[in-house]
Amino acid sequence: MTGLTPRRILDAVHEGLEESALLTVLGYDTTQGRPGRNLLNNALERRGYGRPIDEQTLDRFQVYRPFPDEWMQAIAGAVTGRPNASPHEVIVTLKKQKIRHPV
């Protein structure tokens, strides 16, 4: 994080907290580290949202970086119907819904 302004550091911390909250509400144990696309899709599928994150493309996921925007947009679109929904909106929607089990 060297060379980052205090504002960028706060933004990074905020983004990390949002990701952690999202993972928690999806039922993922955040003490195991950050999941990749397959584990995120598994968590979404258990909640009845299918597998919205493309599992066929090369992984851009890097340690200490936010989840790729495409992943967050896919999650937001699956959960709220709007790919541009904020992480907060996604979390609120997930908390309101009971876990749906796939048929």
N, C-alpha and C positions, 0 to 999 in steps of 0.2 A: 504494500500500500504506500510505499515511499513515493513522494512527489505528488500525492493527492492533496487537494485543498481540504480544509476542515469540512466544508459543505459536501464534497464528494465522499468523504469518509462517512459522514452521517447518512448520506443517501445509500451507501453500500450497506451500512448496518440496518437501515430501515428495510431495504429490499430483502436482506437475509432474514429478518424477523417475519416479514410477510410470507416468504417461502416456507419457513419453519411452521408458521400457523397453518398454511395451506396443507402441508404434509401431515400435520397432526390431525386436522379435521378429516383428511382422507383416510385416516387410520394407520398411517405409516409411522413406525417407531423411529423418530428422528435421531435417537442415540446410535442408530446403526449407520449414520452418515447419509449423504444425499443420494437418492436413487437415480438411476438412469431412466431412459424412456420406457423400457420394458416394465420396470417396477412401478413407474407412475401409471402406465396403462393398466397394469394389474389392479392397482388400487382403485382406479376409475371404473374398471369393469366390475369389480366387487360391489360398487355403489350403483351399478346399472347404467353407466354412461358409455359403455363400449370402450374402444381403444382408439381415442382420437389423435394420439401423437403418432406421426409417421415413424414406423420402425425400420423402414427400408433404406433411408438415407444415411449417409455417413454421420457419425456422431461429432458434433461441434462442442459437446459438453466438456468443460474444463473445470478442474478444481479451483476453488476460490473465485469463480465467476458466476454471475446469475444464470438461472436456467435460460436457454435460448428463448427469444421472444416468440418464435413459432410454437414452442411447447406451451408457453403460457397462454397464447391465443387459442390454441387447440383445446386446452383445459377450460378456459373461459367460455368458448363457444359451445362445448359439450354440456357444461353445467348450467350456463345462463341463457344460451342461445345467441349470445353476443360475443364475438371474438375480442372486442375491445373493452369488455367489462373489466373493472379494476380487480386486483386480487382480493380486496376487501369485499366487493360484491360477490365474488365467487365463494369466499369463506362464509359469508352470511347465508347465501343460498344453500350451501352444503349443510350448514348447521340446522337450517329449517327443515330439511328433508330427512326422512328416515332412510336407513340403508335399504336399497332395493336389491334384491338378489336376482341375477339373471336366470332366465327360464332354461 
